[in-house]
Amino acid sequence: MRILSIATNTFRENLREKLLYNLLFFALLMIGSSILLSRITLGDYHRLILDLGLASINLFGVLIAIFVGIGLVSKEVDRKTIYTIVSKPIPRYEFLLGKYCGLVMTLFANTVVMVAGLLIVLYVMDVPITSLVFKSLALIFLELMVITAVAVLFSTFTSATLSAIFTLAVYVIGHLSGDLKEFARKLDEVSQVVVNAIYYTLPNLERFNLKGHVIHHLDFGLADMALTLAYGLTYAAFLLLLASVIFQRRDFQ
């Protein structure tokens, strides 16, 4: 009950952030611009609309996730409310989990708006809306949950600026993890150990990228979907557990 209460309050606070609406506006603008681009593009415009639409939801979703996630602790410190929070008989992990759930609720609301914009564009442009589109959207949201958990983790022990930089770095490296492993094969043994450690520690975000499957009509079965969901949820849970341990031991005196 306390977690739900904290989540609801966090969601309401985030809805007051003007930057959130600016990001949402630009996301819808990018999705809508695919209609104009399709008019001046030769060839299969269906692929262009799907690619640009899904990429826009992913990119702006990540920006929103970073924006709302990095301030989880720093905002409370700046407002001096963190001292009141830690003095209350509420376990710190409940506070952190409630905050995270509130951030996920914010992400979900924004993602629903962006998805609605994309579906309208697909309908207007007569682009087939297949089950793969919805699978791709579901995994994009799962990726956003993981990125939010990353931002929450960094926010427990660094400033908002450093949290944003580190989270963005994890996002970029996470999408280059395949290239990273390939690159490691060309290095000496010591360097391979370091690069492989990074590869296995950071999330493989390409697992959540189904744009290629959607555009080229490649199958992505229920078993693959279930494994990817399990991977994403497990990774996010591990990050939250680690964040809770760090937050519990942090001294705010």
CYANA upper distance limits for C-alpha pairs under 8 A (distance plus 0.5 A):
  1 MET  CA      5 SER  CA      6.72
  2 ARG  CA      6 ILE  CA      6.69
  2 ARG  CA     94 GLU  CA      7.93
  2 ARG  CA     98 GLY  CA      8.13
  3 ILE  CA      7 ALA  CA      6.56
  3 ILE  CA     94 GLU  CA      6.27
  3 ILE  CA     95 PHE  CA      7.20
  3 ILE  CA     97 LEU  CA      7.17
  3 ILE  CA     98 GLY  CA      4.80
  3 ILE  CA     99 LYS  CA      8.42
  4 LEU  CA      8 THR  CA      6.59
  4 LEU  CA     98 GLY  CA      6.73
  4 LEU  CA    101 CYS  CA      8.40
  5 SER  CA      9 ASN  CA      6.79
  5 SER  CA     98 GLY  CA      7.97
  6 ILE  CA     10 THR  CA      6.59
  6 ILE  CA     95 PHE  CA      7.32
  6 ILE  CA     98 GLY  CA      5.45
  6 ILE  CA     99 LYS  CA      6.65
  6 ILE  CA    102 GLY  CA      7.73
  7 ALA  CA     11 PHE  CA      6.62
  7 ALA  CA     98 GLY  CA      5.05
  7 ALA  CA     99 LYS  CA      5.83
  7 ALA  CA    100 TYR  CA      7.68
  7 ALA  CA    101 CYS  CA      5.81
  7 ALA  CA    102 GLY  CA      4.34
  7 ALA  CA    103 LEU  CA      8.03
  7 ALA  CA    105 MET  CA      8.40
  8 THR  CA     12 ARG  CA      6.77
  8 THR  CA    102 GLY  CA      6.44
  9 ASN  CA     13 GLU  CA      6.69
  9 ASN  CA    102 GLY  CA      7.87
 10 THR  CA     14 ASN  CA      6.69
 10 THR  CA     98 GLY  CA      8.50
 10 THR  CA     99 LYS  CA      6.51
 10 THR  CA    102 GLY  CA      5.48
 10 THR  CA    103 LEU  CA      7.39
 11 PHE  CA     15 LEU  CA      6.86
 11 PHE  CA    102 GLY  CA      5.25
 11 PHE  CA    103 LEU  CA      6.90
 11 PHE  CA    105 MET  CA      6.87
 11 PHE  CA    106 THR  CA      6.15
 12 ARG  CA     16 ARG  CA      7.44
 13 GLU  CA     17 GLU  CA      7.79
 14 ASN  CA     20 LEU  CA      8.35
 14 ASN  CA     68 VAL  CA      7.72
 14 ASN  CA    103 LEU  CA      8.31
 14 ASN  CA    106 THR  CA      7.34
 15 LEU  CA     20 LEU  CA      8.15
 15 LEU  CA    106 THR  CA      7.95
 17 GLU  CA     21 TYR  CA      7.77
 18 LYS  CA     22 ASN  CA      6.95
 19 LEU  CA     23 LEU  CA      6.71
 20 LEU  CA     24 LEU  CA      6.73
 20 LEU  CA     64 ILE  CA      7.06
 21 TYR  CA     25 PHE  CA      6.50
 22 ASN  CA     26 PHE  CA      6.83
 23 LEU  CA     27 ALA  CA      6.65
 23 LEU  CA     60 PHE  CA      7.00
 23 LEU  CA     63 LEU  CA      8.28
 23 LEU  CA     64 ILE  CA      7.61
 24 LEU  CA     28 LEU  CA      6.80
 24 LEU  CA     60 PHE  CA      7.77
 24 LEU  CA    110 ASN  CA      7.45
 24 LEU  CA    114 MET  CA      7.89
 25 PHE  CA     29 LEU  CA      6.63
 26 PHE  CA     30 MET  CA      6.59
 27 ALA  CA     31 ILE  CA      6.77
 27 ALA  CA     56 SER  CA      6.39
 27 ALA  CA     57 ILE  CA      7.16
 27 ALA  CA     60 PHE  CA      6.46
 27 ALA  CA    114 MET  CA      7.50
 28 LEU  CA     32 GLY  CA      6.47
 28 LEU  CA    114 MET  CA      6.70
 28 LEU  CA    117 GLY  CA      6.84
 28 LEU  CA    118 LEU  CA      8.50
 29 LEU  CA     33 SER  CA      6.50
 30 MET  CA     34 SER  CA      7.38
 30 MET  CA     52 LEU  CA      8.11
 30 MET  CA     53 GLY  CA      7.94
 30 MET  CA     56 SER  CA      6.92
 31 ILE  CA     49 ILE  CA      8.32
 31 ILE  CA     52 LEU  CA      7.11
 31 ILE  CA     53 GLY  CA      5.41
 31 ILE  CA     56 SER  CA      6.94
 31 ILE  CA    117 GLY  CA      7.61
 31 ILE  CA    118 LEU  CA      6.74
 31 ILE  CA    121 VAL  CA      8.14
 32 GLY  CA     36 LEU  CA      8.19
 32 GLY  CA    117 GLY  CA      8.09
 32 GLY  CA    118 LEU  CA      8.24
 32 GLY  CA    121 VAL  CA      7.23
 33 SER  CA     37 LEU  CA      6.80
 34 SER  CA     38 SER  CA      6.41
 34 SER  CA     48 LEU  CA      7.62
 34 SER  CA     49 ILE  CA      5.77
 34 SER  CA     52 LEU  CA      7.11
 34 SER  CA     53 GLY  CA      7.83
 35 ILE  CA     39 ARG  CA      7.17
 35 ILE  CA     49 ILE  CA      7.66
 35 ILE  CA    121 VAL  CA      7.73
 35 ILE  CA    125 MET  CA      7.87
 36 LEU  CA     40 ILE  CA      7.51
 37 LEU  CA     41 THR  CA      6.63
 38 SER  CA     42 LEU  CA      8.45
 38 SER  CA     45 TYR  CA      5.69
 38 SER  CA     46 HIS  CA      8.48
 38 SER  CA     48 LEU  CA      7.45
 38 SER  CA     49 ILE  CA      7.58
 41 THR  CA     45 TYR  CA      7.13
 44 ASP  CA     48 LEU  CA      7.83
 45 TYR  CA     49 ILE  CA      6.80
 46 HIS  CA     50 LEU  CA      6.76
 46 HIS  CA    127 VAL  CA      6.36
 47 ARG  CA     51 ASP  CA      6.38
 47 ARG  CA    215 ILE  CA      5.98
 48 LEU  CA     52 LEU  CA      6.43
 49 ILE  CA     53 GLY  CA      6.29
 49 ILE  CA    122 LEU  CA      8.02
 50 LEU  CA     54 LEU  CA      6.48
 50 LEU  CA    122 LEU  CA      8.38
 50 LEU  CA    211 LYS  CA      8.40
 50 LEU  CA    214 VAL  CA      8.27
 50 LEU  CA    215 ILE  CA      7.42
 51 ASP  CA     55 ALA  CA      6.46
 51 ASP  CA    211 LYS  CA      6.95
 51 ASP  CA    215 ILE  CA      7.58
 52 LEU  CA     56 SER  CA      6.45
 53 GLY  CA     57 ILE  CA      6.89
 53 GLY  CA    118 LEU  CA      6.56
 54 LEU  CA     58 ASN  CA      6.71
 54 LEU  CA    137 LEU  CA      7.93
 54 LEU  CA    211 LYS  CA      7.51
 55 ALA  CA     59 LEU  CA      6.49
 56 SER  CA     60 PHE  CA      6.45
 56 SER  CA     61 GLY  CA      8.44
 57 ILE  CA     61 GLY  CA      6.10
 57 ILE  CA    111 THR  CA      7.70
 57 ILE  CA    114 MET  CA      6.82
 57 ILE  CA    115 VAL  CA      7.95
 57 ILE  CA    140 ILE  CA      8.41
 58 ASN  CA     62 VAL  CA      6.61
 58 ASN  CA    140 ILE  CA      6.58
 58 ASN  CA    144 LEU  CA      8.37
 59 LEU  CA     63 LEU  CA      6.89
 60 PHE  CA     64 ILE  CA      6.60
 61 GLY  CA     65 ALA  CA      6.55
 61 GLY  CA    107 LEU  CA      7.70
 61 GLY  CA    110 ASN  CA      8.30
 61 GLY  CA    111 THR  CA      7.43
 61 GLY  CA    144 LEU  CA      7.07
 62 VAL  CA     66 ILE  CA      6.60
 62 VAL  CA    144 LEU  CA      6.46
 62 VAL  CA    147 ILE  CA      7.51
 63 LEU  CA     67 PHE  CA      6.51
 64 ILE  CA     68 VAL  CA      6.59
 64 ILE  CA    107 LEU  CA      7.72
 65 ALA  CA     69 GLY  CA      6.28
 65 ALA  CA    103 LEU  CA      8.21
 65 ALA  CA    107 LEU  CA      7.23
 65 ALA  CA    144 LEU  CA      6.86
 65 ALA  CA    145 MET  CA      8.36
 65 ALA  CA    147 ILE  CA      7.14
 65 ALA  CA    148 THR  CA      5.69
 65 ALA  CA    151 ALA  CA      8.22
 66 ILE  CA     70 ILE  CA      6.36
 66 ILE  CA    147 ILE  CA      7.76
 66 ILE  CA    148 THR  CA      6.88
 66 ILE  CA    151 ALA  CA      6.51
 66 ILE  CA    164 ALA  CA      6.65
 66 ILE  CA    167 THR  CA      7.46
 66 ILE  CA    168 LEU  CA      8.19
 67 PHE  CA     71 GLY  CA      7.73
 67 PHE  CA    164 ALA  CA      8.05
 68 VAL  CA     72 LEU  CA      7.66
 68 VAL  CA    103 LEU  CA      7.04
 68 VAL  CA    148 THR  CA      8.49
 69 GLY  CA    100 TYR  CA      8.41
 69 GLY  CA    103 LEU  CA      7.41
 69 GLY  CA    148 THR  CA      6.07
 69 GLY  CA    149 ALA  CA      8.16
 69 GLY  CA    151 ALA  CA      5.52
 69 GLY  CA    152 VAL  CA      5.84
 69 GLY  CA    155 SER  CA      7.90
 70 ILE  CA     74 SER  CA      8.02
 70 ILE  CA    151 ALA  CA      5.78
 70 ILE  CA    152 VAL  CA      6.68
 70 ILE  CA    154 PHE  CA      7.81
 70 ILE  CA    155 SER  CA      5.75
 70 ILE  CA    160 ALA  CA      5.66
 70 ILE  CA    161 THR  CA      8.32
 70 ILE  CA    163 SER  CA      6.09
 70 ILE  CA    164 ALA  CA      6.62
 71 GLY  CA     75 LYS  CA      5.72
 71 GLY  CA    155 SER  CA      7.19
 71 GLY  CA    160 ALA  CA      6.24
 72 LEU  CA     76 GLU  CA      7.66
 72 LEU  CA     99 LYS  CA      7.58
 72 LEU  CA    152 VAL  CA      7.05
 72 LEU  CA    155 SER  CA      6.87
 72 LEU  CA    156 THR  CA      8.45
 73 VAL  CA     77 VAL  CA      6.83
 73 VAL  CA     82 ILE  CA      8.29
 73 VAL  CA    155 SER  CA      6.38
 73 VAL  CA    156 THR  CA      6.60
 74 SER  CA     78 ASP  CA      6.58
 74 SER  CA    155 SER  CA      7.39
 74 SER  CA    159 SER  CA      6.98
 74 SER  CA    160 ALA  CA      6.72
 75 LYS  CA     79 ARG  CA      6.65
 76 GLU  CA     80 LYS  CA      6.49
 76 GLU  CA     81 THR  CA      5.67
 76 GLU  CA     82 ILE  CA      5.43
 77 VAL  CA     81 THR  CA      6.87
 77 VAL  CA     82 ILE  CA      5.85
 77 VAL  CA     83 TYR  CA      8.34
 80 LYS  CA     84 THR  CA      8.26
 81 THR  CA     85 ILE  CA      6.83
 82 ILE  CA     86 VAL  CA      6.64
 82 ILE  CA    252 PHE  CA      8.24
 83 TYR  CA     87 SER  CA      6.67
 83 TYR  CA    252 PHE  CA      7.45
 83 TYR  CA    253 GLN  CA      8.30
 84 THR  CA     88 LYS  CA      7.00
 85 ILE  CA     90 ILE  CA      8.22
 86 VAL  CA     90 ILE  CA      7.94
 86 VAL  CA     92 ARG  CA      7.50
 90 ILE  CA     94 GLU  CA      7.43
 90 ILE  CA     95 PHE  CA      7.70
 91 PRO  CA     95 PHE  CA      7.27
 92 ARG  CA     96 LEU  CA      6.74
 92 ARG  CA    244 SER  CA      7.64
 92 ARG  CA    247 PHE  CA      7.56
 92 ARG  CA    248 GLN  CA      6.47
 93 TYR  CA     97 LEU  CA      6.43
 93 TYR  CA    244 SER  CA      5.64
 93 TYR  CA    245 VAL  CA      8.45
 93 TYR  CA    247 PHE  CA      8.21
 93 TYR  CA    248 GLN  CA      7.67
 94 GLU  CA     98 GLY  CA      6.36
 95 PHE  CA     99 LYS  CA      6.63
 96 LEU  CA    100 TYR  CA      6.68
 96 LEU  CA    244 SER  CA      7.25
 97 LEU  CA    101 CYS  CA      6.65
 97 LEU  CA    240 LEU  CA      7.98
 98 GLY  CA    102 GLY  CA      6.72
 99 LYS  CA    103 LEU  CA      6.78
100 TYR  CA    104 VAL  CA      6.72
100 TYR  CA    148 THR  CA      8.22
100 TYR  CA    149 ALA  CA      7.86
100 TYR  CA    152 VAL  CA      7.85
101 CYS  CA    105 MET  CA      6.66
102 GLY  CA    106 THR  CA      6.79
103 LEU  CA    107 LEU  CA      6.70
103 LEU  CA    148 THR  CA      8.10
104 VAL  CA    108 PHE  CA      6.50
104 VAL  CA    145 MET  CA      7.05
104 VAL  CA    148 THR  CA      8.19
105 MET  CA    109 ALA  CA      6.73
106 THR  CA    110 ASN  CA      6.84
107 LEU  CA    111 THR  CA      6.42
107 LEU  CA    144 LEU  CA      8.21
108 PHE  CA    112 VAL  CA      6.55
108 PHE  CA    141 PHE  CA      8.09
109 ALA  CA    113 VAL  CA      7.05
110 ASN  CA    114 MET  CA      6.87
111 THR  CA    115 VAL  CA      6.45
111 THR  CA    141 PHE  CA      7.93
112 VAL  CA    116 ALA  CA      6.53
113 VAL  CA    117 GLY  CA      6.83
114 MET  CA    118 LEU  CA      6.79
115 VAL  CA    119 LEU  CA      6.60
115 VAL  CA    137 LEU  CA      8.28
116 ALA  CA    120 ILE  CA      6.68
117 GLY  CA    121 VAL  CA      6.86
118 LEU  CA    122 LEU  CA      6.65
119 LEU  CA    123 TYR  CA      6.54
119 LEU  CA    129 ILE  CA      8.31
120 ILE  CA    124 VAL  CA      6.60
121 VAL  CA    125 MET  CA      6.53
122 LEU  CA    126 ASP  CA      6.40
122 LEU  CA    127 VAL  CA      5.37
122 LEU  CA    128 PRO  CA      7.68
122 LEU  CA    129 ILE  CA      7.59
123 TYR  CA    127 VAL  CA      6.66
123 TYR  CA    128 PRO  CA      8.28
123 TYR  CA    129 ILE  CA      8.39
129 ILE  CA    133 VAL  CA      6.89
130 THR  CA    134 PHE  CA      7.71
131 SER  CA    135 LYS  CA      6.75
132 LEU  CA    136 SER  CA      6.51
132 LEU  CA    213 HIS  CA      7.91
132 LEU  CA    214 VAL  CA      6.19
132 LEU  CA    217 HIS  CA      8.42
132 LEU  CA    219 ASP  CA      8.41
132 LEU  CA    220 PHE  CA      7.96
133 VAL  CA    137 LEU  CA      6.74
133 VAL  CA    214 VAL  CA      6.66
134 PHE  CA    138 ALA  CA      6.59
135 LYS  CA    139 LEU  CA      6.80
135 LYS  CA    210 LEU  CA      8.36
135 LYS  CA    225 MET  CA      8.35
136 SER  CA    140 ILE  CA      6.66
136 SER  CA    208 PHE  CA      8.04
136 SER  CA    209 ASN  CA      7.52
136 SER  CA    210 LEU  CA      5.67
136 SER  CA    211 LYS  CA      7.31
136 SER  CA    214 VAL  CA      7.96
137 LEU  CA    141 PHE  CA      6.83
138 ALA  CA    142 LEU  CA      6.81
139 LEU  CA    143 GLU  CA      6.59
139 LEU  CA    208 PHE  CA      5.57
139 LEU  CA    209 ASN  CA      7.71
139 LEU  CA    210 LEU  CA      8.30
139 LEU  CA    229 LEU  CA      8.08
140 ILE  CA    144 LEU  CA      6.82
140 ILE  CA    208 PHE  CA      6.67
140 ILE  CA    209 ASN  CA      7.60
141 PHE  CA    145 MET  CA      6.82
142 LEU  CA    146 VAL  CA      6.95
142 LEU  CA    208 PHE  CA      8.01
142 LEU  CA    229 LEU  CA      7.89
142 LEU  CA    232 GLY  CA      6.91
142 LEU  CA    233 LEU  CA      8.12
143 GLU  CA    147 ILE  CA      6.69
143 GLU  CA    205 LEU  CA      7.32
143 GLU  CA    208 PHE  CA      6.73
143 GLU  CA    232 GLY  CA      7.53
144 LEU  CA    148 THR  CA      6.50
145 MET  CA    149 ALA  CA      6.73
145 MET  CA    236 ALA  CA      7.48
146 VAL  CA    150 VAL  CA      6.77
146 VAL  CA    232 GLY  CA      7.05
146 VAL  CA    233 LEU  CA      8.12
146 VAL  CA    235 TYR  CA      7.54
146 VAL  CA    236 ALA  CA      5.50
147 ILE  CA    151 ALA  CA      6.73
147 ILE  CA    167 THR  CA      7.61
147 ILE  CA    171 TYR  CA      7.64
148 THR  CA    152 VAL  CA      6.60
149 ALA  CA    153 LEU  CA      6.63
149 ALA  CA    236 ALA  CA      6.21
149 ALA  CA    239 LEU  CA      6.52
149 ALA  CA    240 LEU  CA      6.69
150 VAL  CA    154 PHE  CA      6.90
150 VAL  CA    167 THR  CA      6.69
150 VAL  CA    236 ALA  CA      8.28
150 VAL  CA    239 LEU  CA      7.07
151 ALA  CA    155 SER  CA      6.55
151 ALA  CA    163 SER  CA      6.67
151 ALA  CA    164 ALA  CA      7.59
151 ALA  CA    167 THR  CA      6.08
152 VAL  CA    156 THR  CA      7.04
152 VAL  CA    240 LEU  CA      8.11
152 VAL  CA    243 ALA  CA      7.52
153 LEU  CA    157 PHE  CA      8.13
153 LEU  CA    239 LEU  CA      6.93
153 LEU  CA    240 LEU  CA      7.24
153 LEU  CA    242 LEU  CA      7.67
153 LEU  CA    243 ALA  CA      5.13
154 PHE  CA    158 THR  CA      6.37
154 PHE  CA    162 LEU  CA      8.47
154 PHE  CA    163 SER  CA      5.61
154 PHE  CA    166 PHE  CA      7.92
154 PHE  CA    167 THR  CA      8.01
154 PHE  CA    243 ALA  CA      8.31
155 SER  CA    159 SER  CA      6.99
155 SER  CA    160 ALA  CA      6.93
155 SER  CA    163 SER  CA      6.14
156 THR  CA    243 ALA  CA      6.94
156 THR  CA    246 ILE  CA      7.20
156 THR  CA    247 PHE  CA      6.12
157 PHE  CA    246 ILE  CA      7.83
157 PHE  CA    247 PHE  CA      8.07
157 PHE  CA    250 ARG  CA      8.27
158 THR  CA    162 LEU  CA      6.65
158 THR  CA    163 SER  CA      6.59
159 SER  CA    163 SER  CA      6.54
160 ALA  CA    164 ALA  CA      6.71
161 THR  CA    165 ILE  CA      6.89
162 LEU  CA    166 PHE  CA      6.50
163 SER  CA    167 THR  CA      6.42
164 ALA  CA    168 LEU  CA      6.54
165 ILE  CA    169 ALA  CA      6.65
166 PHE  CA    170 VAL  CA      6.74
167 THR  CA    171 TYR  CA      6.75
168 LEU  CA    172 VAL  CA      6.78
169 ALA  CA    173 ILE  CA      6.55
170 VAL  CA    174 GLY  CA      6.16
170 VAL  CA    202 LEU  CA      7.41
170 VAL  CA    203 PRO  CA      8.32
171 TYR  CA    175 HIS  CA      6.95
171 TYR  CA    205 LEU  CA      7.86
172 VAL  CA    176 LEU  CA      6.98
173 ILE  CA    177 SER  CA      6.44
173 ILE  CA    202 LEU  CA      8.38
174 GLY  CA    202 LEU  CA      6.90
174 GLY  CA    203 PRO  CA      6.05
174 GLY  CA    204 ASN  CA      5.45
174 GLY  CA    205 LEU  CA      5.38
174 GLY  CA    206 GLU  CA      7.46
175 HIS  CA    204 ASN  CA      7.05
175 HIS  CA    205 LEU  CA      5.65
175 HIS  CA    206 GLU  CA      5.64
176 LEU  CA    180 LEU  CA      6.57
176 LEU  CA    206 GLU  CA      8.20
177 SER  CA    181 LYS  CA      6.81
177 SER  CA    199 TYR  CA      6.51
177 SER  CA    204 ASN  CA      6.50
177 SER  CA    205 LEU  CA      8.38
177 SER  CA    206 GLU  CA      8.17
178 GLY  CA    182 GLU  CA      6.90
179 ASP  CA    183 PHE  CA      6.50
180 LEU  CA    184 ALA  CA      6.72
180 LEU  CA    195 VAL  CA      7.69
180 LEU  CA    199 TYR  CA      7.44
181 LYS  CA    185 ARG  CA      7.33
181 LYS  CA    195 VAL  CA      7.79
181 LYS  CA    196 ASN  CA      7.10
181 LYS  CA    199 TYR  CA      7.21
182 GLU  CA    186 LYS  CA      8.05
183 PHE  CA    187 LEU  CA      7.70
184 ALA  CA    191 SER  CA      7.74
184 ALA  CA    192 GLN  CA      5.54
184 ALA  CA    195 VAL  CA      6.51
184 ALA  CA    196 ASN  CA      7.45
185 ARG  CA    192 GLN  CA      7.29
187 LEU  CA    191 SER  CA      6.39
187 LEU  CA    192 GLN  CA      6.34
188 ASP  CA    192 GLN  CA      6.57
189 GLU  CA    193 VAL  CA      6.84
190 VAL  CA    194 VAL  CA      7.07
191 SER  CA    195 VAL  CA      6.62
192 GLN  CA    196 ASN  CA      6.32
193 VAL  CA    197 ALA  CA      6.52
194 VAL  CA    198 ILE  CA      6.94
195 VAL  CA    199 TYR  CA      6.68
196 ASN  CA    200 TYR  CA      6.65
197 ALA  CA    201 THR  CA      6.46
198 ILE  CA    202 LEU  CA      6.45
199 TYR  CA    203 PRO  CA      8.33
199 TYR  CA    204 ASN  CA      8.27
203 PRO  CA    235 TYR  CA      7.93
205 LEU  CA    209 ASN  CA      7.63
207 ARG  CA    228 THR  CA      7.21
208 PHE  CA    228 THR  CA      7.65
210 LEU  CA    214 VAL  CA      6.74
211 LYS  CA    215 ILE  CA      6.60
212 GLY  CA    216 HIS  CA      6.43
212 GLY  CA    217 HIS  CA      8.43
212 GLY  CA    218 LEU  CA      8.10
213 HIS  CA    217 HIS  CA      5.87
213 HIS  CA    218 LEU  CA      4.92
213 HIS  CA    219 ASP  CA      7.18
213 HIS  CA    220 PHE  CA      7.80
214 VAL  CA    218 LEU  CA      7.11
220 PHE  CA    224 ASP  CA      6.80
220 PHE  CA    225 MET  CA      7.48
221 GLY  CA    225 MET  CA      6.75
222 LEU  CA    226 ALA  CA      6.49
223 ALA  CA    227 LEU  CA      6.73
224 ASP  CA    228 THR  CA      6.66
225 MET  CA    229 LEU  CA      6.62
226 ALA  CA    230 ALA  CA      6.61
227 LEU  CA    231 TYR  CA      6.61
228 THR  CA    232 GLY  CA      6.65
229 LEU  CA    233 LEU  CA      6.57
230 ALA  CA    234 THR  CA      6.38
231 TYR  CA    235 TYR  CA      6.56
232 GLY  CA    236 ALA  CA      6.64
233 LEU  CA    237 ALA  CA      6.54
234 THR  CA    238 PHE  CA      6.65
235 TYR  CA    239 LEU  CA      6.78
236 ALA  CA    240 LEU  CA      6.75
237 ALA  CA    241 LEU  CA      6.65
238 PHE  CA    242 LEU  CA      6.72
239 LEU  CA    243 ALA  CA      6.54
240 LEU  CA    244 SER  CA      6.51
241 LEU  CA    245 VAL  CA      6.87
242 LEU  CA    246 ILE  CA      6.85
243 ALA  CA    247 PHE  CA      6.45
244 SER  CA    248 GLN  CA      6.38
245 VAL  CA    249 ARG  CA      6.92
246 ILE  CA    250 ARG  CA      6.68
